[in-house]
Each structure stands twice: as C-alpha cells, then as structure tokens.
C-alpha cells in the first residue's frame, strides 16, 4: 500500500542547486520545510543503479537513514532518441568534473553530427523518490517530450535546459520563465503523480 506523507520536515537529497530550487518551489507551498543535502552537508552517495528509479531510491534512502527524516530525491536526465537514449542516467556524468554543461551540450551535438542524425527528438525524464528512515520508498516517474536545438539559448534553468524545446514550444527551457517550465517539466509530471498517490 502507498505510504502517505504528512507535511513537515523534508530533506531534499540532492547536491544540484538547480534541482533544490525547483523541488522547494514544488513542496514548500504544500507546507513542507525543505532542507537540502547541500545545506546539511550530507555525503553524496555513488549512483550505482542502472535506472532513474533505482538511483532515485538509493539517494532518498541514503539521506533518510543519515538524517532520520523522510527524504525526497530526484534522479533525472536527458534521453536523445537518435543516440539510443544517451546521455540518460549518465546526464550529469557527461558534464565531467568539475561539471560543465556547456561541454556536455557540445558533446550531445557532436554525437548527433557524427551519427548524421536528422531526428533531434529528445525527452527529459525524472524519477522522484521519497525514502523513509525505515527503508520504505515511494517512486514516481515523469517525462516531457520535445527536441534539441543548437546553439544553446537562454540562461534560465540549469543543465541541458538551453538546448531543449518542449513539444508545442518555440523557446528553449533555458529561455522560459521558470514558472512555465515548472508547469510542464518532467519534474512537474512526476510531482503530480507523487502528490496524488501520497495525498499531499
Ligand atoms: P543529484 O544526484 O545530487 O541530485 P545530479 O546533478 O548529479 O544531482 P542526476 O544524477 O539526476 O543529478 O543528473 C541529472 C542531470 O540531468 C542533471 O545534472 C542535469 O544536467 C540534467 N537535468 C535533469 N533535469 C533537468 C532539467 O530540468 N533541466 C535541465 N537539465 C536537467
């Protein structure tokens, strides 16, 4: 049975400040006090799973066990159809260390050019997980479909936003007002499912 989640303390189990901002915007209006793994200086677990849902569960449980509070995690990424779903769960890792999404976006473009691809369809995927200190998890997956455009445009958002144009749109997520992105993104899609199932 789905475990419910009452408003209260919630740890955002992520070290990505772009995600922290978006997750706070989603959960704080519902009465949650959200503190991030960055604020709490939590260790970053190694993402050893092969799926978005697996990695989301792993990150939420690590934070919940360390803090003794329910934790929310987000595992997400960009899947490019002509690249057989890459970078996918490796979306952050394509940016190298220290992370450069300018480089990651160039890598995507180079891979498409090398493949002679004429189909630039892509989707963002997001798995949101809630983990409890006793090991229970609830996980929800969302997506937003669209295509890629180069060169990158816009300085709003984060990650691959400057090259992603959602279906029916002409501007990139990087150019879009954050409220509008929040209403249609893969994160919003997963959040709607989470909210309904957990009755928050
Ligand atoms: P945490 O694991 O600490 O949450 P991370 O950045 O390593 O942070 P992921 O492993 O889930 O997170 O990597 C997902 C990457 O996919 C992320 O770094 C972004 O570059 C990209 N991504 C996910 N959602 C995105 C969005 O809404 N807009 C742009 N890029 C996004």
py3Dmol code that shows the C-alpha trace and the ligand (Angstrom):
import py3Dmol

protein = """\
ATOM      1  CA  UNK A   1       0.000   0.000   0.000  1.00  0.00           C
ATOM      2  CA  UNK A   2       1.183   3.529  -0.758  1.00  0.00           C
ATOM      3  CA  UNK A   3       2.535   5.261   2.304  1.00  0.00           C
ATOM      4  CA  UNK A   4       1.158   8.752   2.867  1.00  0.00           C
ATOM      5  CA  UNK A   5       3.341  11.765   3.577  1.00  0.00           C
ATOM      6  CA  UNK A   6       2.226  14.405   6.060  1.00  0.00           C
ATOM      7  CA  UNK A   7       3.594  17.943   5.678  1.00  0.00           C
ATOM      8  CA  UNK A   8       6.622  18.518   7.919  1.00  0.00           C
ATOM      9  CA  UNK A   9      10.382  18.307   7.593  1.00  0.00           C
ATOM     10  CA  UNK A  10      11.606  17.001   4.267  1.00  0.00           C
ATOM     11  CA  UNK A  11      15.216  16.575   3.184  1.00  0.00           C
ATOM     12  CA  UNK A  12      15.901  17.346  -0.482  1.00  0.00           C
ATOM     13  CA  UNK A  13      18.511  14.641  -1.117  1.00  0.00           C
ATOM     14  CA  UNK A  14      20.327  16.416  -3.914  1.00  0.00           C
ATOM     15  CA  UNK A  15      23.553  18.356  -4.376  1.00  0.00           C
ATOM     16  CA  UNK A  16      22.304  20.071  -7.527  1.00  0.00           C
ATOM     17  CA  UNK A  17      21.305  23.660  -6.695  1.00  0.00           C
ATOM     18  CA  UNK A  18      19.066  23.913  -9.790  1.00  0.00           C
ATOM     19  CA  UNK A  19      17.055  20.927  -8.561  1.00  0.00           C
ATOM     20  CA  UNK A  20      16.949  22.270  -4.971  1.00  0.00           C
ATOM     21  CA  UNK A  21      15.326  25.450  -6.268  1.00  0.00           C
ATOM     22  CA  UNK A  22      12.729  23.547  -8.309  1.00  0.00           C
ATOM     23  CA  UNK A  23      11.956  20.995  -5.565  1.00  0.00           C
ATOM     24  CA  UNK A  24      11.500  23.759  -2.979  1.00  0.00           C
ATOM     25  CA  UNK A  25       9.145  25.570  -5.370  1.00  0.00           C
ATOM     26  CA  UNK A  26       7.063  22.386  -5.623  1.00  0.00           C
ATOM     27  CA  UNK A  27       6.978  21.272  -1.961  1.00  0.00           C
ATOM     28  CA  UNK A  28       7.163  24.415   0.165  1.00  0.00           C
ATOM     29  CA  UNK A  29       3.739  25.737  -0.878  1.00  0.00           C
ATOM     30  CA  UNK A  30       2.293  22.438   0.433  1.00  0.00           C
ATOM     31  CA  UNK A  31       3.597  23.118   3.944  1.00  0.00           C
ATOM     32  CA  UNK A  32       6.891  21.168   3.862  1.00  0.00           C
ATOM     33  CA  UNK A  33      10.035  22.594   5.451  1.00  0.00           C
ATOM     34  CA  UNK A  34      12.631  21.600   2.891  1.00  0.00           C
ATOM     35  CA  UNK A  35      16.332  21.449   3.722  1.00  0.00           C
ATOM     36  CA  UNK A  36      18.798  20.277   1.093  1.00  0.00           C
ATOM     37  CA  UNK A  37      21.734  17.890   1.206  1.00  0.00           C
ATOM     38  CA  UNK A  38      23.885  20.921   0.352  1.00  0.00           C
ATOM     39  CA  UNK A  39      22.679  22.879   3.420  1.00  0.00           C
ATOM     40  CA  UNK A  40      23.087  19.804   5.654  1.00  0.00           C
ATOM     41  CA  UNK A  41      26.443  18.868   4.096  1.00  0.00           C
ATOM     42  CA  UNK A  42      25.353  15.256   3.536  1.00  0.00           C
ATOM     43  CA  UNK A  43      27.640  12.813   1.743  1.00  0.00           C
ATOM     44  CA  UNK A  44      26.830  12.238  -1.929  1.00  0.00           C
ATOM     45  CA  UNK A  45      26.130   8.522  -2.496  1.00  0.00           C
ATOM     46  CA  UNK A  46      27.554   6.832  -5.589  1.00  0.00           C
ATOM     47  CA  UNK A  47      24.840   6.289  -8.215  1.00  0.00           C
ATOM     48  CA  UNK A  48      25.369   2.583  -8.818  1.00  0.00           C
ATOM     49  CA  UNK A  49      21.957   1.646 -10.263  1.00  0.00           C
ATOM     50  CA  UNK A  50      21.098   1.341 -13.964  1.00  0.00           C
ATOM     51  CA  UNK A  51      17.728   3.146 -13.899  1.00  0.00           C
ATOM     52  CA  UNK A  52      16.405   6.572 -12.894  1.00  0.00           C
ATOM     53  CA  UNK A  53      14.088   4.938 -10.351  1.00  0.00           C
ATOM     54  CA  UNK A  54      16.885   2.819  -8.855  1.00  0.00           C
ATOM     55  CA  UNK A  55      19.196   5.792  -8.410  1.00  0.00           C
ATOM     56  CA  UNK A  56      16.382   7.956  -7.034  1.00  0.00           C
ATOM     57  CA  UNK A  57      15.576   5.317  -4.387  1.00  0.00           C
ATOM     58  CA  UNK A  58      19.241   4.946  -3.465  1.00  0.00           C
ATOM     59  CA  UNK A  59      19.713   8.714  -2.960  1.00  0.00           C
ATOM     60  CA  UNK A  60      16.494   9.169  -0.947  1.00  0.00           C
ATOM     61  CA  UNK A  61      17.273   6.253   1.374  1.00  0.00           C
ATOM     62  CA  UNK A  62      20.862   7.358   1.992  1.00  0.00           C
ATOM     63  CA  UNK A  63      19.648  10.807   3.128  1.00  0.00           C
ATOM     64  CA  UNK A  64      16.706   9.443   5.147  1.00  0.00           C
ATOM     65  CA  UNK A  65      18.920   6.981   7.029  1.00  0.00           C
ATOM     66  CA  UNK A  66      21.534   9.636   7.812  1.00  0.00           C
ATOM     67  CA  UNK A  67      19.076  12.293   8.996  1.00  0.00           C
ATOM     68  CA  UNK A  68      16.244  10.198  10.454  1.00  0.00           C
ATOM     69  CA  UNK A  69      13.737  12.264   8.413  1.00  0.00           C
ATOM     70  CA  UNK A  70      11.824  11.486   5.210  1.00  0.00           C
ATOM     71  CA  UNK A  71      13.890  12.460   2.191  1.00  0.00           C
ATOM     72  CA  UNK A  72      12.993  13.448  -1.334  1.00  0.00           C
ATOM     73  CA  UNK A  73      15.342  12.715  -4.190  1.00  0.00           C
ATOM     74  CA  UNK A  74      15.318  13.372  -7.909  1.00  0.00           C
ATOM     75  CA  UNK A  75      17.130  11.313 -10.499  1.00  0.00           C
ATOM     76  CA  UNK A  76      16.708  12.760 -13.917  1.00  0.00           C
ATOM     77  CA  UNK A  77      18.293  13.179 -17.289  1.00  0.00           C
ATOM     78  CA  UNK A  78      18.050  13.834 -20.974  1.00  0.00           C
ATOM     79  CA  UNK A  79      17.354  10.972 -23.394  1.00  0.00           C
ATOM     80  CA  UNK A  80      18.144  11.633 -27.049  1.00  0.00           C
ATOM     81  CA  UNK A  81      16.360   9.177 -29.341  1.00  0.00           C
ATOM     82  CA  UNK A  82      18.980   9.206 -32.127  1.00  0.00           C
ATOM     83  CA  UNK A  83      21.633   8.441 -29.510  1.00  0.00           C
ATOM     84  CA  UNK A  84      19.730   5.395 -28.228  1.00  0.00           C
ATOM     85  CA  UNK A  85      18.663   7.248 -25.095  1.00  0.00           C
ATOM     86  CA  UNK A  86      22.065   8.696 -24.179  1.00  0.00           C
ATOM     87  CA  UNK A  87      23.136  10.530 -22.059  1.00  0.00           C
ATOM     88  CA  UNK A  88      20.212   9.180 -19.957  1.00  0.00           C
ATOM     89  CA  UNK A  89      21.195   8.220 -16.417  1.00  0.00           C
ATOM     90  CA  UNK A  90      24.694   9.485 -17.223  1.00  0.00           C
ATOM     91  CA  UNK A  91      23.471  13.054 -17.948  1.00  0.00           C
ATOM     92  CA  UNK A  92      25.381  14.598 -15.036  1.00  0.00           C
ATOM     93  CA  UNK A  93      28.456  12.481 -15.727  1.00  0.00           C
ATOM     94  CA  UNK A  94      28.616  13.698 -19.374  1.00  0.00           C
ATOM     95  CA  UNK A  95      29.409  17.123 -17.901  1.00  0.00           C
ATOM     96  CA  UNK A  96      32.682  15.834 -16.371  1.00  0.00           C
ATOM     97  CA  UNK A  97      34.356  17.098 -13.184  1.00  0.00           C
ATOM     98  CA  UNK A  98      34.156  19.975 -12.452  1.00  0.00           C
ATOM     99  CA  UNK A  99      30.806  19.930 -14.232  1.00  0.00           C
ATOM    100  CA  UNK A 100      30.445  21.871 -17.461  1.00  0.00           C
ATOM    101  CA  UNK A 101      27.074  21.610 -19.150  1.00  0.00           C
ATOM    102  CA  UNK A 102      28.421  23.763 -21.949  1.00  0.00           C
ATOM    103  CA  UNK A 103      30.746  20.851 -22.693  1.00  0.00           C
ATOM    104  CA  UNK A 104      28.000  18.269 -22.149  1.00  0.00           C
ATOM    105  CA  UNK A 105      25.698  20.068 -24.611  1.00  0.00           C
ATOM    106  CA  UNK A 106      28.541  20.257 -27.156  1.00  0.00           C
ATOM    107  CA  UNK A 107      29.153  16.523 -26.665  1.00  0.00           C
ATOM    108  CA  UNK A 108      25.498  15.827 -27.462  1.00  0.00           C
ATOM    109  CA  UNK A 109      25.681  17.996 -30.586  1.00  0.00           C
ATOM    110  CA  UNK A 110      28.925  16.323 -31.724  1.00  0.00           C
ATOM    111  CA  UNK A 111      27.421  12.861 -31.203  1.00  0.00           C
ATOM    112  CA  UNK A 112      24.377  13.811 -33.318  1.00  0.00           C
ATOM    113  CA  UNK A 113      26.545  15.269 -36.092  1.00  0.00           C
ATOM    114  CA  UNK A 114      28.836  12.212 -36.091  1.00  0.00           C
ATOM    115  CA  UNK A 115      25.766   9.979 -36.415  1.00  0.00           C
ATOM    116  CA  UNK A 116      24.430  12.113 -39.264  1.00  0.00           C
ATOM    117  CA  UNK A 117      21.180  12.225 -37.336  1.00  0.00           C
ATOM    118  CA  UNK A 118      18.287  14.213 -38.747  1.00  0.00           C
ATOM    119  CA  UNK A 119      15.973  13.341 -35.850  1.00  0.00           C
ATOM    120  CA  UNK A 120      16.731  15.570 -32.861  1.00  0.00           C
ATOM    121  CA  UNK A 121      13.825  14.299 -30.721  1.00  0.00           C
ATOM    122  CA  UNK A 122      14.558  14.021 -27.044  1.00  0.00           C
ATOM    123  CA  UNK A 123      12.861  13.795 -23.699  1.00  0.00           C
ATOM    124  CA  UNK A 124      13.673  14.715 -20.150  1.00  0.00           C
ATOM    125  CA  UNK A 125      12.886  12.010 -17.594  1.00  0.00           C
ATOM    126  CA  UNK A 126      12.558  12.488 -13.851  1.00  0.00           C
ATOM    127  CA  UNK A 127      12.145   9.942 -11.072  1.00  0.00           C
ATOM    128  CA  UNK A 128      11.110  11.468  -7.760  1.00  0.00           C
ATOM    129  CA  UNK A 129      11.517   9.241  -4.712  1.00  0.00           C
ATOM    130  CA  UNK A 130      10.523   9.632  -1.103  1.00  0.00           C
ATOM    131  CA  UNK A 131      12.582   7.478   1.247  1.00  0.00           C
ATOM    132  CA  UNK A 132      11.869   6.886   4.924  1.00  0.00           C
ATOM    133  CA  UNK A 133      14.456   6.015   7.603  1.00  0.00           C
ATOM    134  CA  UNK A 134      12.930   2.502   7.941  1.00  0.00           C
ATOM    135  CA  UNK A 135      13.816   1.724   4.293  1.00  0.00           C
ATOM    136  CA  UNK A 136      10.392   2.252   2.694  1.00  0.00           C
ATOM    137  CA  UNK A 137      10.315   4.108  -0.645  1.00  0.00           C
ATOM    138  CA  UNK A 138       7.682   5.504  -2.983  1.00  0.00           C
ATOM    139  CA  UNK A 139       8.853   6.390  -6.515  1.00  0.00           C
ATOM    140  CA  UNK A 140       7.165   8.249  -9.386  1.00  0.00           C
ATOM    141  CA  UNK A 141       8.399   8.847 -12.926  1.00  0.00           C
ATOM    142  CA  UNK A 142       7.571  11.730 -15.256  1.00  0.00           C
ATOM    143  CA  UNK A 143       8.657  12.936 -18.700  1.00  0.00           C
ATOM    144  CA  UNK A 144       8.454  15.853 -21.080  1.00  0.00           C
ATOM    145  CA  UNK A 145       8.933  15.248 -24.781  1.00  0.00           C
ATOM    146  CA  UNK A 146      10.478  17.658 -27.243  1.00  0.00           C
ATOM    147  CA  UNK A 147      13.535  18.168 -29.420  1.00  0.00           C
ATOM    148  CA  UNK A 148      17.001  19.691 -29.280  1.00  0.00           C
ATOM    149  CA  UNK A 149      18.133  22.898 -30.967  1.00  0.00           C
ATOM    150  CA  UNK A 150      21.687  24.226 -31.352  1.00  0.00           C
ATOM    151  CA  UNK A 151      23.358  26.523 -30.490  1.00  0.00           C
ATOM    152  CA  UNK A 152      22.226  26.644 -26.857  1.00  0.00           C
ATOM    153  CA  UNK A 153      19.912  29.552 -25.953  1.00  0.00           C
ATOM    154  CA  UNK A 154      18.935  31.145 -22.635  1.00  0.00           C
ATOM    155  CA  UNK A 155      20.409  31.451 -19.184  1.00  0.00           C
ATOM    156  CA  UNK A 156      17.418  30.463 -17.063  1.00  0.00           C
ATOM    157  CA  UNK A 157      17.129  26.947 -15.656  1.00  0.00           C
ATOM    158  CA  UNK A 158      20.120  24.618 -15.455  1.00  0.00           C
ATOM    159  CA  UNK A 159      21.825  21.618 -17.051  1.00  0.00           C
ATOM    160  CA  UNK A 160      20.621  20.883 -20.587  1.00  0.00           C
ATOM    161  CA  UNK A 161      17.779  23.449 -20.490  1.00  0.00           C
ATOM    162  CA  UNK A 162      19.375  25.773 -23.126  1.00  0.00           C
ATOM    163  CA  UNK A 163      19.100  23.130 -25.905  1.00  0.00           C
ATOM    164  CA  UNK A 164      15.699  21.604 -25.060  1.00  0.00           C
ATOM    165  CA  UNK A 165      12.465  22.759 -26.729  1.00  0.00           C
ATOM    166  CA  UNK A 166       9.322  21.093 -25.372  1.00  0.00           C
ATOM    167  CA  UNK A 167       6.588  19.873 -27.734  1.00  0.00           C
ATOM    168  CA  UNK A 168       4.439  22.785 -28.937  1.00  0.00           C
ATOM    169  CA  UNK A 169       7.015  25.397 -27.823  1.00  0.00           C
ATOM    170  CA  UNK A 170       9.463  27.525 -29.802  1.00  0.00           C
ATOM    171  CA  UNK A 171      11.747  28.655 -26.982  1.00  0.00           C
ATOM    172  CA  UNK A 172      14.162  26.506 -25.005  1.00  0.00           C
ATOM    173  CA  UNK A 173      13.705  25.695 -21.316  1.00  0.00           C
ATOM    174  CA  UNK A 174      16.720  27.979 -20.835  1.00  0.00           C
ATOM    175  CA  UNK A 175      14.720  30.902 -22.228  1.00  0.00           C
ATOM    176  CA  UNK A 176      11.468  30.034 -20.471  1.00  0.00           C
ATOM    177  CA  UNK A 177      10.094  31.709 -17.398  1.00  0.00           C
ATOM    178  CA  UNK A 178      10.741  29.225 -14.520  1.00  0.00           C
ATOM    179  CA  UNK A 179       7.046  29.106 -13.551  1.00  0.00           C
ATOM    180  CA  UNK A 180       6.158  27.994 -17.045  1.00  0.00           C
ATOM    181  CA  UNK A 181       8.862  25.330 -17.092  1.00  0.00           C
ATOM    182  CA  UNK A 182       7.630  24.108 -13.678  1.00  0.00           C
ATOM    183  CA  UNK A 183       4.136  23.650 -15.095  1.00  0.00           C
ATOM    184  CA  UNK A 184       5.209  21.352 -17.944  1.00  0.00           C
ATOM    185  CA  UNK A 185       8.516  19.724 -16.992  1.00  0.00           C
ATOM    186  CA  UNK A 186       9.358  16.063 -16.367  1.00  0.00           C
ATOM    187  CA  UNK A 187       9.741  17.052 -12.685  1.00  0.00           C
ATOM    188  CA  UNK A 188       6.239  18.564 -12.643  1.00  0.00           C
ATOM    189  CA  UNK A 189       4.814  15.426 -14.312  1.00  0.00           C
ATOM    190  CA  UNK A 190       6.392  13.172 -11.657  1.00  0.00           C
ATOM    191  CA  UNK A 191       5.302  15.581  -8.930  1.00  0.00           C
ATOM    192  CA  UNK A 192       1.623  15.455  -9.979  1.00  0.00           C
ATOM    193  CA  UNK A 193       1.711  11.637  -9.677  1.00  0.00           C
ATOM    194  CA  UNK A 194       3.516  11.792  -6.312  1.00  0.00           C
ATOM    195  CA  UNK A 195       1.081  14.342  -4.938  1.00  0.00           C
ATOM    196  CA  UNK A 196      -1.951  12.275  -5.913  1.00  0.00           C
ATOM    197  CA  UNK A 197      -0.577   8.970  -4.594  1.00  0.00           C
ATOM    198  CA  UNK A 198       0.786  10.340  -1.328  1.00  0.00           C
ATOM    199  CA  UNK A 199      -2.284  12.530  -0.790  1.00  0.00           C
ATOM    200  CA  UNK A 200      -0.384  15.710  -0.043  1.00  0.00           C
TER     201      UNK A 200
END
"""
ligand_1 = """\
31
LIG
P 21.994 14.842 -7.512
O 22.330 13.434 -7.910
O 22.752 15.326 -6.313
O 20.526 15.059 -7.375
P 22.907 15.451 -10.180
O 23.062 16.719 -10.941
O 24.097 14.527 -10.130
O 22.446 15.840 -8.689
P 21.427 13.453 -11.640
O 22.402 12.382 -11.384
O 19.965 13.124 -11.538
O 21.645 14.697 -10.681
O 21.745 14.073 -13.046
C 20.747 14.625 -13.817
C 21.324 15.610 -14.794
O 20.380 15.742 -15.868
C 21.453 16.987 -14.156
O 22.746 17.239 -13.691
C 21.072 17.912 -15.302
O 22.158 18.278 -16.034
C 20.176 17.072 -16.190
N 18.800 17.513 -15.913
C 17.878 16.927 -15.113
N 16.763 17.667 -15.024
C 16.994 18.752 -15.782
C 16.235 19.909 -16.085
O 15.037 20.129 -15.554
N 16.771 20.804 -16.895
C 17.996 20.627 -17.414
N 18.783 19.597 -17.166
C 18.288 18.658 -16.355
"""
view = py3Dmol.view(width=600, height=400)
view.addModel(protein, "pdb")
view.setStyle({"model": 0}, {"cartoon": {"style": "trace"}})
view.addModel(ligand_1, "xyz")
view.setStyle({"model": 1}, {"stick": {}})
view.zoomTo()
view.show()
